[in-house]
Amino acid sequence: LGGVNELYTDLISNPALQILEQQHIKTSYQKKVEVILNRTQNDWCPLERLCFNENSLEANLKNIGDFIN
């Protein structure tokens, strides 16, 4: 939605990589994990959980914006 066509990250989750691949965004990374964990490493990252079951990019963008605000 933001016009990104290539991405590099040190860490990526399987669900995030799947979304990027579906959008044909070239992605490079150092490490891939099942899900991103929160800071205390005892649960999922709140944004990972928020976006996990959402297939719409527009809905994910809105959810992330709502979370940040």
mmCIF file of the N, C-alpha and C atoms, coordinates in Angstrom:
data_MODEL
# 
_entry.id   MODEL 
# 
loop_
_atom_site.group_PDB 
_atom_site.id 
_atom_site.type_symbol 
_atom_site.label_atom_id 
_atom_site.label_alt_id 
_atom_site.label_comp_id 
_atom_site.label_asym_id 
_atom_site.label_entity_id 
_atom_site.label_seq_id 
_atom_site.pdbx_PDB_ins_code 
_atom_site.Cartn_x 
_atom_site.Cartn_y 
_atom_site.Cartn_z 
_atom_site.occupancy 
_atom_site.B_iso_or_equiv 
_atom_site.pdbx_formal_charge 
_atom_site.auth_seq_id 
_atom_site.auth_comp_id 
_atom_site.auth_asym_id 
_atom_site.auth_atom_id 
_atom_site.pdbx_PDB_model_num 
ATOM 1   N N  . LEU A 1 1  ? 0.821  -1.196  0.000  1.00 0.00 ? 1  LEU A N  1 
ATOM 2   C CA . LEU A 1 1  ? 0.000  0.000   0.000  1.00 0.00 ? 1  LEU A CA 1 
ATOM 3   C C  . LEU A 1 1  ? 0.859  1.252   0.000  1.00 0.00 ? 1  LEU A C  1 
ATOM 4   N N  . GLY A 1 2  ? 2.084  1.126   0.526  1.00 0.00 ? 2  GLY A N  1 
ATOM 5   C CA . GLY A 1 2  ? 2.990  2.271   0.594  1.00 0.00 ? 2  GLY A CA 1 
ATOM 6   C C  . GLY A 1 2  ? 3.945  2.354   -0.577 1.00 0.00 ? 2  GLY A C  1 
ATOM 7   N N  . GLY A 1 3  ? 3.828  1.443   -1.524 1.00 0.00 ? 3  GLY A N  1 
ATOM 8   C CA . GLY A 1 3  ? 4.684  1.479   -2.697 1.00 0.00 ? 3  GLY A CA 1 
ATOM 9   C C  . GLY A 1 3  ? 6.024  0.783   -2.530 1.00 0.00 ? 3  GLY A C  1 
ATOM 10  N N  . VAL A 1 4  ? 6.175  0.010   -1.461 1.00 0.00 ? 4  VAL A N  1 
ATOM 11  C CA . VAL A 1 4  ? 7.429  -0.718  -1.227 1.00 0.00 ? 4  VAL A CA 1 
ATOM 12  C C  . VAL A 1 4  ? 7.527  -1.869  -2.228 1.00 0.00 ? 4  VAL A C  1 
ATOM 13  N N  . ASN A 1 5  ? 8.698  -2.036  -2.842 1.00 0.00 ? 5  ASN A N  1 
ATOM 14  C CA . ASN A 1 5  ? 8.873  -3.175  -3.737 1.00 0.00 ? 5  ASN A CA 1 
ATOM 15  C C  . ASN A 1 5  ? 10.036 -4.069  -3.329 1.00 0.00 ? 5  ASN A C  1 
ATOM 16  N N  . GLU A 1 6  ? 10.776 -3.648  -2.293 1.00 0.00 ? 6  GLU A N  1 
ATOM 17  C CA . GLU A 1 6  ? 11.883 -4.462  -1.784 1.00 0.00 ? 6  GLU A CA 1 
ATOM 18  C C  . GLU A 1 6  ? 12.092 -4.124  -0.315 1.00 0.00 ? 6  GLU A C  1 
ATOM 19  N N  . LEU A 1 7  ? 12.439 -5.149  0.498  1.00 0.00 ? 7  LEU A N  1 
ATOM 20  C CA . LEU A 1 7  ? 12.569 -4.961  1.932  1.00 0.00 ? 7  LEU A CA 1 
ATOM 21  C C  . LEU A 1 7  ? 13.718 -5.797  2.470  1.00 0.00 ? 7  LEU A C  1 
ATOM 22  N N  . TYR A 1 8  ? 14.469 -5.214  3.407  1.00 0.00 ? 8  TYR A N  1 
ATOM 23  C CA . TYR A 1 8  ? 15.463 -5.967  4.171  1.00 0.00 ? 8  TYR A CA 1 
ATOM 24  C C  . TYR A 1 8  ? 15.134 -5.812  5.642  1.00 0.00 ? 8  TYR A C  1 
ATOM 25  N N  . THR A 1 9  ? 15.229 -6.917  6.398  1.00 0.00 ? 9  THR A N  1 
ATOM 26  C CA . THR A 1 9  ? 15.058 -6.887  7.838  1.00 0.00 ? 9  THR A CA 1 
ATOM 27  C C  . THR A 1 9  ? 15.965 -7.937  8.469  1.00 0.00 ? 9  THR A C  1 
ATOM 28  N N  . ASP A 1 10 ? 16.398 -7.682  9.699  1.00 0.00 ? 10 ASP A N  1 
ATOM 29  C CA . ASP A 1 10 ? 17.185 -8.687  10.402 1.00 0.00 ? 10 ASP A CA 1 
ATOM 30  C C  . ASP A 1 10 ? 16.325 -9.879  10.798 1.00 0.00 ? 10 ASP A C  1 
ATOM 31  N N  . LEU A 1 11 ? 15.087 -9.606  11.226 1.00 0.00 ? 11 LEU A N  1 
ATOM 32  C CA . LEU A 1 11 ? 14.193 -10.639 11.752 1.00 0.00 ? 11 LEU A CA 1 
ATOM 33  C C  . LEU A 1 11 ? 12.825 -10.516 11.104 1.00 0.00 ? 11 LEU A C  1 
ATOM 34  N N  . ILE A 1 12 ? 12.268 -11.657 10.667 1.00 0.00 ? 12 ILE A N  1 
ATOM 35  C CA . ILE A 1 12 ? 10.940 -11.662 10.064 1.00 0.00 ? 12 ILE A CA 1 
ATOM 36  C C  . ILE A 1 12 ? 10.179 -12.898 10.519 1.00 0.00 ? 12 ILE A C  1 
ATOM 37  N N  . SER A 1 13 ? 8.874  -12.759 10.626 1.00 0.00 ? 13 SER A N  1 
ATOM 38  C CA . SER A 1 13 ? 8.038  -13.904 10.987 1.00 0.00 ? 13 SER A CA 1 
ATOM 39  C C  . SER A 1 13 ? 7.507  -14.574 9.724  1.00 0.00 ? 13 SER A C  1 
ATOM 40  N N  . ASN A 1 14 ? 7.141  -15.835 9.856  1.00 0.00 ? 14 ASN A N  1 
ATOM 41  C CA . ASN A 1 14 ? 6.543  -16.548 8.725  1.00 0.00 ? 14 ASN A CA 1 
ATOM 42  C C  . ASN A 1 14 ? 5.302  -15.841 8.194  1.00 0.00 ? 14 ASN A C  1 
ATOM 43  N N  . PRO A 1 15 ? 4.375  -15.393 9.070  1.00 0.00 ? 15 PRO A N  1 
ATOM 44  C CA . PRO A 1 15 ? 3.189  -14.707 8.539  1.00 0.00 ? 15 PRO A CA 1 
ATOM 45  C C  . PRO A 1 15 ? 3.529  -13.411 7.783  1.00 0.00 ? 15 PRO A C  1 
ATOM 46  N N  . ALA A 1 16 ? 4.480  -12.643 8.288  1.00 0.00 ? 16 ALA A N  1 
ATOM 47  C CA . ALA A 1 16 ? 4.870  -11.410 7.603  1.00 0.00 ? 16 ALA A CA 1 
ATOM 48  C C  . ALA A 1 16 ? 5.494  -11.726 6.250  1.00 0.00 ? 16 ALA A C  1 
ATOM 49  N N  . LEU A 1 17 ? 6.348  -12.734 6.203  1.00 0.00 ? 17 LEU A N  1 
ATOM 50  C CA . LEU A 1 17 ? 6.981  -13.119 4.945  1.00 0.00 ? 17 LEU A CA 1 
ATOM 51  C C  . LEU A 1 17 ? 5.934  -13.589 3.936  1.00 0.00 ? 17 LEU A C  1 
ATOM 52  N N  . GLN A 1 18 ? 4.950  -14.297 4.405  1.00 0.00 ? 18 GLN A N  1 
ATOM 53  C CA . GLN A 1 18 ? 3.889  -14.775 3.518  1.00 0.00 ? 18 GLN A CA 1 
ATOM 54  C C  . GLN A 1 18 ? 3.132  -13.601 2.881  1.00 0.00 ? 18 GLN A C  1 
ATOM 55  N N  . ILE A 1 19 ? 2.805  -12.591 3.671  1.00 0.00 ? 19 ILE A N  1 
ATOM 56  C CA . ILE A 1 19 ? 2.116  -11.406 3.141  1.00 0.00 ? 19 ILE A CA 1 
ATOM 57  C C  . ILE A 1 19 ? 2.990  -10.713 2.098  1.00 0.00 ? 19 ILE A C  1 
ATOM 58  N N  . LEU A 1 20 ? 4.264  -10.549 2.404  1.00 0.00 ? 20 LEU A N  1 
ATOM 59  C CA . LEU A 1 20 ? 5.177  -9.885  1.467  1.00 0.00 ? 20 LEU A CA 1 
ATOM 60  C C  . LEU A 1 20 ? 5.308  -10.671 0.169  1.00 0.00 ? 20 LEU A C  1 
ATOM 61  N N  . GLU A 1 21 ? 5.396  -11.988 0.272  1.00 0.00 ? 21 GLU A N  1 
ATOM 62  C CA . GLU A 1 21 ? 5.497  -12.826 -0.929 1.00 0.00 ? 21 GLU A CA 1 
ATOM 63  C C  . GLU A 1 21 ? 4.223  -12.728 -1.765 1.00 0.00 ? 21 GLU A C  1 
ATOM 64  N N  . GLN A 1 22 ? 3.065  -12.710 -1.117 1.00 0.00 ? 22 GLN A N  1 
ATOM 65  C CA . GLN A 1 22 ? 1.796  -12.580 -1.842 1.00 0.00 ? 22 GLN A CA 1 
ATOM 66  C C  . GLN A 1 22 ? 1.725  -11.265 -2.606 1.00 0.00 ? 22 GLN A C  1 
ATOM 67  N N  . GLN A 1 23 ? 2.391  -10.237 -2.088 1.00 0.00 ? 23 GLN A N  1 
ATOM 68  C CA . GLN A 1 23 ? 2.403  -8.925  -2.733 1.00 0.00 ? 23 GLN A CA 1 
ATOM 69  C C  . GLN A 1 23 ? 3.585  -8.759  -3.690 1.00 0.00 ? 23 GLN A C  1 
ATOM 70  N N  . HIS A 1 24 ? 4.349  -9.840  -3.892 1.00 0.00 ? 24 HIS A N  1 
ATOM 71  C CA . HIS A 1 24 ? 5.506  -9.850  -4.797 1.00 0.00 ? 24 HIS A CA 1 
ATOM 72  C C  . HIS A 1 24 ? 6.542  -8.810  -4.401 1.00 0.00 ? 24 HIS A C  1 
ATOM 73  N N  . ILE A 1 25 ? 6.762  -8.679  -3.080 1.00 0.00 ? 25 ILE A N  1 
ATOM 74  C CA . ILE A 1 25 ? 7.776  -7.767  -2.565 1.00 0.00 ? 25 ILE A CA 1 
ATOM 75  C C  . ILE A 1 25 ? 9.038  -8.576  -2.280 1.00 0.00 ? 25 ILE A C  1 
ATOM 76  N N  . LYS A 1 26 ? 10.118 -8.237  -2.946 1.00 0.00 ? 26 LYS A N  1 
ATOM 77  C CA . LYS A 1 26 ? 11.388 -8.928  -2.743 1.00 0.00 ? 26 LYS A CA 1 
ATOM 78  C C  . LYS A 1 26 ? 11.837 -8.686  -1.311 1.00 0.00 ? 26 LYS A C  1 
ATOM 79  N N  . THR A 1 27 ? 12.096 -9.780  -0.575 1.00 0.00 ? 27 THR A N  1 
ATOM 80  C CA . THR A 1 27 ? 12.409 -9.672  0.848  1.00 0.00 ? 27 THR A CA 1 
ATOM 81  C C  . THR A 1 27 ? 13.690 -10.429 1.172  1.00 0.00 ? 27 THR A C  1 
ATOM 82  N N  . SER A 1 28 ? 14.598 -9.749  1.866  1.00 0.00 ? 28 SER A N  1 
ATOM 83  C CA . SER A 1 28 ? 15.831 -10.350 2.362  1.00 0.00 ? 28 SER A CA 1 
ATOM 84  C C  . SER A 1 28 ? 15.824 -10.237 3.876  1.00 0.00 ? 28 SER A C  1 
ATOM 85  N N  . TYR A 1 29 ? 16.360 -11.246 4.546  1.00 0.00 ? 29 TYR A N  1 
ATOM 86  C CA . TYR A 1 29 ? 16.372 -11.239 6.009  1.00 0.00 ? 29 TYR A CA 1 
ATOM 87  C C  . TYR A 1 29 ? 17.513 -12.095 6.525  1.00 0.00 ? 29 TYR A C  1 
ATOM 88  N N  . GLN A 1 30 ? 17.865 -11.868 7.789  1.00 0.00 ? 30 GLN A N  1 
ATOM 89  C CA . GLN A 1 30 ? 18.894 -12.662 8.445  1.00 0.00 ? 30 GLN A CA 1 
ATOM 90  C C  . GLN A 1 30 ? 18.312 -13.904 9.107  1.00 0.00 ? 30 GLN A C  1 
ATOM 91  N N  . LYS A 1 31 ? 17.146 -13.745 9.775  1.00 0.00 ? 31 LYS A N  1 
ATOM 92  C CA . LYS A 1 31 ? 16.559 -14.850 10.524 1.00 0.00 ? 31 LYS A CA 1 
ATOM 93  C C  . LYS A 1 31 ? 15.043 -14.832 10.372 1.00 0.00 ? 31 LYS A C  1 
ATOM 94  N N  . LYS A 1 32 ? 14.475 -16.029 10.150 1.00 0.00 ? 32 LYS A N  1 
ATOM 95  C CA . LYS A 1 32 ? 13.023 -16.179 10.056 1.00 0.00 ? 32 LYS A CA 1 
ATOM 96  C C  . LYS A 1 32 ? 12.550 -16.992 11.250 1.00 0.00 ? 32 LYS A C  1 
ATOM 97  N N  . VAL A 1 33 ? 11.460 -16.534 11.884 1.00 0.00 ? 33 VAL A N  1 
ATOM 98  C CA . VAL A 1 33 ? 10.893 -17.213 13.050 1.00 0.00 ? 33 VAL A CA 1 
ATOM 99  C C  . VAL A 1 33 ? 9.408  -17.464 12.816 1.00 0.00 ? 33 VAL A C  1 
ATOM 100 N N  . GLU A 1 34 ? 8.824  -18.349 13.621 1.00 0.00 ? 34 GLU A N  1 
ATOM 101 C CA . GLU A 1 34 ? 7.392  -18.641 13.496 1.00 0.00 ? 34 GLU A CA 1 
ATOM 102 C C  . GLU A 1 34 ? 6.570  -17.376 13.737 1.00 0.00 ? 34 GLU A C  1 
ATOM 103 N N  . VAL A 1 35 ? 6.816  -16.695 14.839 1.00 0.00 ? 35 VAL A N  1 
ATOM 104 C CA . VAL A 1 35 ? 6.149  -15.428 15.162 1.00 0.00 ? 35 VAL A CA 1 
ATOM 105 C C  . VAL A 1 35 ? 7.131  -14.547 15.921 1.00 0.00 ? 35 VAL A C  1 
ATOM 106 N N  . ILE A 1 36 ? 6.923  -13.247 15.852 1.00 0.00 ? 36 ILE A N  1 
ATOM 107 C CA . ILE A 1 36 ? 7.714  -12.298 16.630 1.00 0.00 ? 36 ILE A CA 1 
ATOM 108 C C  . ILE A 1 36 ? 7.161  -12.289 18.053 1.00 0.00 ? 36 ILE A C  1 
ATOM 109 N N  . LEU A 1 37 ? 8.041  -12.315 19.035 1.00 0.00 ? 37 LEU A N  1 
ATOM 110 C CA . LEU A 1 37 ? 7.624  -12.300 20.434 1.00 0.00 ? 37 LEU A CA 1 
ATOM 111 C C  . LEU A 1 37 ? 7.705  -10.882 21.000 1.00 0.00 ? 37 LEU A C  1 
ATOM 112 N N  . ASN A 1 38 ? 7.008  -10.680 22.108 1.00 0.00 ? 38 ASN A N  1 
ATOM 113 C CA . ASN A 1 38 ? 7.036  -9.380  22.782 1.00 0.00 ? 38 ASN A CA 1 
ATOM 114 C C  . ASN A 1 38 ? 8.387  -9.170  23.462 1.00 0.00 ? 38 ASN A C  1 
ATOM 115 N N  . ARG A 1 39 ? 8.558  -8.026  24.084 1.00 0.00 ? 39 ARG A N  1 
ATOM 116 C CA . ARG A 1 39 ? 9.855  -7.674  24.686 1.00 0.00 ? 39 ARG A CA 1 
ATOM 117 C C  . ARG A 1 39 ? 10.278 -8.635  25.784 1.00 0.00 ? 39 ARG A C  1 
ATOM 118 N N  . THR A 1 40 ? 9.310  -9.155  26.536 1.00 0.00 ? 40 THR A N  1 
ATOM 119 C CA . THR A 1 40 ? 9.659  -10.080 27.626 1.00 0.00 ? 40 THR A CA 1 
ATOM 120 C C  . THR A 1 40 ? 9.743  -11.531 27.148 1.00 0.00 ? 40 THR A C  1 
ATOM 121 N N  . GLN A 1 41 ? 9.484  -11.742 25.851 1.00 0.00 ? 41 GLN A N  1 
ATOM 122 C CA . GLN A 1 41 ? 9.612  -13.064 25.230 1.00 0.00 ? 41 GLN A CA 1 
ATOM 123 C C  . GLN A 1 41 ? 8.637  -14.096 25.802 1.00 0.00 ? 41 GLN A C  1 
ATOM 124 N N  . ASN A 1 42 ? 7.520  -13.635 26.396 1.00 0.00 ? 42 ASN A N  1 
ATOM 125 C CA . ASN A 1 42 ? 6.586  -14.589 26.988 1.00 0.00 ? 42 ASN A CA 1 
ATOM 126 C C  . ASN A 1 42 ? 5.250  -14.657 26.250 1.00 0.00 ? 42 ASN A C  1 
ATOM 127 N N  . ASP A 1 43 ? 5.119  -13.936 25.142 1.00 0.00 ? 43 ASP A N  1 
ATOM 128 C CA . ASP A 1 43 ? 3.891  -13.948 24.352 1.00 0.00 ? 43 ASP A CA 1 
ATOM 129 C C  . ASP A 1 43 ? 4.203  -13.327 22.996 1.00 0.00 ? 43 ASP A C  1 
ATOM 130 N N  . TRP A 1 44 ? 3.246  -13.372 22.103 1.00 0.00 ? 44 TRP A N  1 
ATOM 131 C CA . TRP A 1 44 ? 3.415  -12.773 20.786 1.00 0.00 ? 44 TRP A CA 1 
ATOM 132 C C  . TRP A 1 44 ? 3.536  -11.262 20.895 1.00 0.00 ? 44 TRP A C  1 
ATOM 133 N N  . CYS A 1 45 ? 4.239  -10.676 19.983 1.00 0.00 ? 45 CYS A N  1 
ATOM 134 C CA . CYS A 1 45 ? 4.258  -9.226  19.804 1.00 0.00 ? 45 CYS A CA 1 
ATOM 135 C C  . CYS A 1 45 ? 2.818  -8.773  19.590 1.00 0.00 ? 45 CYS A C  1 
ATOM 136 N N  . PRO A 1 46 ? 2.394  -7.679  20.224 1.00 0.00 ? 46 PRO A N  1 
ATOM 137 C CA . PRO A 1 46 ? 1.008  -7.236  20.063 1.00 0.00 ? 46 PRO A CA 1 
ATOM 138 C C  . PRO A 1 46 ? 0.610  -6.984  18.599 1.00 0.00 ? 46 PRO A C  1 
ATOM 139 N N  . LEU A 1 47 ? 1.505  -6.439  17.808 1.00 0.00 ? 47 LEU A N  1 
ATOM 140 C CA . LEU A 1 47 ? 1.176  -6.200  16.407 1.00 0.00 ? 47 LEU A CA 1 
ATOM 141 C C  . LEU A 1 47 ? 1.118  -7.498  15.608 1.00 0.00 ? 47 LEU A C  1 
ATOM 142 N N  . GLU A 1 48 ? 1.968  -8.439  15.945 1.00 0.00 ? 48 GLU A N  1 
ATOM 143 C CA . GLU A 1 48 ? 1.936  -9.745  15.284 1.00 0.00 ? 48 GLU A CA 1 
ATOM 144 C C  . GLU A 1 48 ? 0.579  -10.406 15.535 1.00 0.00 ? 48 GLU A C  1 
ATOM 145 N N  . ARG A 1 49 ? 0.126  -10.353 16.767 1.00 0.00 ? 49 ARG A N  1 
ATOM 146 C CA . ARG A 1 49 ? -1.169 -10.939 17.127 1.00 0.00 ? 49 ARG A CA 1 
ATOM 147 C C  . ARG A 1 49 ? -2.314 -10.193 16.432 1.00 0.00 ? 49 ARG A C  1 
ATOM 148 N N  . LEU A 1 50 ? -2.225 -8.876  16.406 1.00 0.00 ? 50 LEU A N  1 
ATOM 149 C CA . LEU A 1 50 ? -3.264 -8.044  15.812 1.00 0.00 ? 50 LEU A CA 1 
ATOM 150 C C  . LEU A 1 50 ? -3.451 -8.348  14.325 1.00 0.00 ? 50 LEU A C  1 
ATOM 151 N N  . CYS A 1 51 ? -2.370 -8.585  13.623 1.00 0.00 ? 51 CYS A N  1 
ATOM 152 C CA . CYS A 1 51 ? -2.422 -8.779  12.171 1.00 0.00 ? 51 CYS A CA 1 
ATOM 153 C C  . CYS A 1 51 ? -2.490 -10.240 11.742 1.00 0.00 ? 51 CYS A C  1 
ATOM 154 N N  . PHE A 1 52 ? -2.312 -11.167 12.658 1.00 0.00 ? 52 PHE A N  1 
ATOM 155 C CA . PHE A 1 52 ? -2.139 -12.577 12.307 1.00 0.00 ? 52 PHE A CA 1 
ATOM 156 C C  . PHE A 1 52 ? -3.292 -13.143 11.481 1.00 0.00 ? 52 PHE A C  1 
ATOM 157 N N  . ASN A 1 53 ? -4.519 -12.920 11.879 1.00 0.00 ? 53 ASN A N  1 
ATOM 158 C CA . ASN A 1 53 ? -5.661 -13.529 11.186 1.00 0.00 ? 53 ASN A CA 1 
ATOM 159 C C  . ASN A 1 53 ? -6.314 -12.610 10.162 1.00 0.00 ? 53 ASN A C  1 
ATOM 160 N N  . GLU A 1 54 ? -5.709 -11.482 9.902  1.00 0.00 ? 54 GLU A N  1 
ATOM 161 C CA . GLU A 1 54 ? -6.284 -10.519 8.963  1.00 0.00 ? 54 GLU A CA 1 
ATOM 162 C C  . GLU A 1 54 ? -5.628 -10.668 7.598  1.00 0.00 ? 54 GLU A C  1 
ATOM 163 N N  . ASN A 1 55 ? -6.427 -10.885 6.571  1.00 0.00 ? 55 ASN A N  1 
ATOM 164 C CA . ASN A 1 55 ? -5.893 -11.063 5.221  1.00 0.00 ? 55 ASN A CA 1 
ATOM 165 C C  . ASN A 1 55 ? -5.888 -9.784  4.397  1.00 0.00 ? 55 ASN A C  1 
ATOM 166 N N  . SER A 1 56 ? -6.609 -8.775  4.838  1.00 0.00 ? 56 SER A N  1 
ATOM 167 C CA . SER A 1 56 ? -6.711 -7.534  4.089  1.00 0.00 ? 56 SER A CA 1 
ATOM 168 C C  . SER A 1 56 ? -5.587 -6.574  4.481  1.00 0.00 ? 56 SER A C  1 
ATOM 169 N N  . LEU A 1 57 ? -4.849 -6.108  3.495  1.00 0.00 ? 57 LEU A N  1 
ATOM 170 C CA . LEU A 1 57 ? -3.789 -5.135  3.758  1.00 0.00 ? 57 LEU A CA 1 
ATOM 171 C C  . LEU A 1 57 ? -4.365 -3.845  4.319  1.00 0.00 ? 57 LEU A C  1 
ATOM 172 N N  . GLU A 1 58 ? -5.494 -3.433  3.796  1.00 0.00 ? 58 GLU A N  1 
ATOM 173 C CA . GLU A 1 58 ? -6.130 -2.205  4.264  1.00 0.00 ? 58 GLU A CA 1 
ATOM 174 C C  . GLU A 1 58 ? -6.540 -2.325  5.733  1.00 0.00 ? 58 GLU A C  1 
ATOM 175 N N  . ALA A 1 59 ? -7.089 -3.468  6.104  1.00 0.00 ? 59 ALA A N  1 
ATOM 176 C CA . ALA A 1 59 ? -7.492 -3.689  7.499  1.00 0.00 ? 59 ALA A CA 1 
ATOM 177 C C  . ALA A 1 59 ? -6.270 -3.718  8.409  1.00 0.00 ? 59 ALA A C  1 
ATOM 178 N N  . ASN A 1 60 ? -5.184 -4.361  7.955  1.00 0.00 ? 60 ASN A N  1 
ATOM 179 C CA . ASN A 1 60 ? -3.958 -4.388  8.749  1.00 0.00 ? 60 ASN A CA 1 
ATOM 180 C C  . ASN A 1 60 ? -3.400 -2.981  8.938  1.00 0.00 ? 60 ASN A C  1 
ATOM 181 N N  . LEU A 1 61 ? -3.410 -2.181  7.890  1.00 0.00 ? 61 LEU A N  1 
ATOM 182 C CA . LEU A 1 61 ? -2.919 -0.812  8.000  1.00 0.00 ? 61 LEU A CA 1 
ATOM 183 C C  . LEU A 1 61 ? -3.753 -0.017  9.008  1.00 0.00 ? 61 LEU A C  1 
ATOM 184 N N  . LYS A 1 62 ? -5.067 -0.178  8.945  1.00 0.00 ? 62 LYS A N  1 
ATOM 185 C CA . LYS A 1 62 ? -5.932 0.508   9.900  1.00 0.00 ? 62 LYS A CA 1 
ATOM 186 C C  . LYS A 1 62 ? -5.672 0.031   11.321 1.00 0.00 ? 62 LYS A C  1 
ATOM 187 N N  . ASN A 1 63 ? -5.550 -1.281  11.510 1.00 0.00 ? 63 ASN A N  1 
ATOM 188 C CA . ASN A 1 63 ? -5.283 -1.841  12.841 1.00 0.00 ? 63 ASN A CA 1 
ATOM 189 C C  . ASN A 1 63 ? -3.971 -1.322  13.416 1.00 0.00 ? 63 ASN A C  1 
ATOM 190 N N  . ILE A 1 64 ? -2.945 -1.261  12.585 1.00 0.00 ? 64 ILE A N  1 
ATOM 191 C CA . ILE A 1 64 ? -1.640 -0.762  13.044 1.00 0.00 ? 64 ILE A CA 1 
ATOM 192 C C  . ILE A 1 64 ? -1.747 0.719   13.393 1.00 0.00 ? 64 ILE A C  1 
ATOM 193 N N  . GLY A 1 65 ? -2.428 1.486   12.561 1.00 0.00 ? 65 GLY A N  1 
ATOM 194 C CA . GLY A 1 65 ? -2.611 2.903   12.837 1.00 0.00 ? 65 GLY A CA 1 
ATOM 195 C C  . GLY A 1 65 ? -3.368 3.124   14.140 1.00 0.00 ? 65 GLY A C  1 
ATOM 196 N N  . ASP A 1 66 ? -4.438 2.341   14.358 1.00 0.00 ? 66 ASP A N  1 
ATOM 197 C CA . ASP A 1 66 ? -5.200 2.439   15.601 1.00 0.00 ? 66 ASP A CA 1 
ATOM 198 C C  . ASP A 1 66 ? -4.326 2.087   16.795 1.00 0.00 ? 66 ASP A C  1 
ATOM 199 N N  . PHE A 1 67 ? -3.494 1.076   16.663 1.00 0.00 ? 67 PHE A N  1 
ATOM 200 C CA . PHE A 1 67 ? -2.610 0.642   17.746 1.00 0.00 ? 67 PHE A CA 1 
ATOM 201 C C  . PHE A 1 67 ? -1.618 1.752   18.101 1.00 0.00 ? 67 PHE A C  1 
ATOM 202 N N  . ILE A 1 68 ? -1.050 2.371   17.104 1.00 0.00 ? 68 ILE A N  1 
ATOM 203 C CA . ILE A 1 68 ? -0.058 3.424   17.337 1.00 0.00 ? 68 ILE A CA 1 
ATOM 204 C C  . ILE A 1 68 ? -0.703 4.644   17.980 1.00 0.00 ? 68 ILE A C  1 
ATOM 205 N N  . ASN A 1 69 ? -1.891 4.968   17.520 1.00 0.00 ? 69 ASN A N  1 
ATOM 206 C CA . ASN A 1 69 ? -2.593 6.126   18.090 1.00 0.00 ? 69 ASN A CA 1 
ATOM 207 C C  . ASN A 1 69 ? -3.109 5.810   19.463 1.00 0.00 ? 69 ASN A C  1 
# 
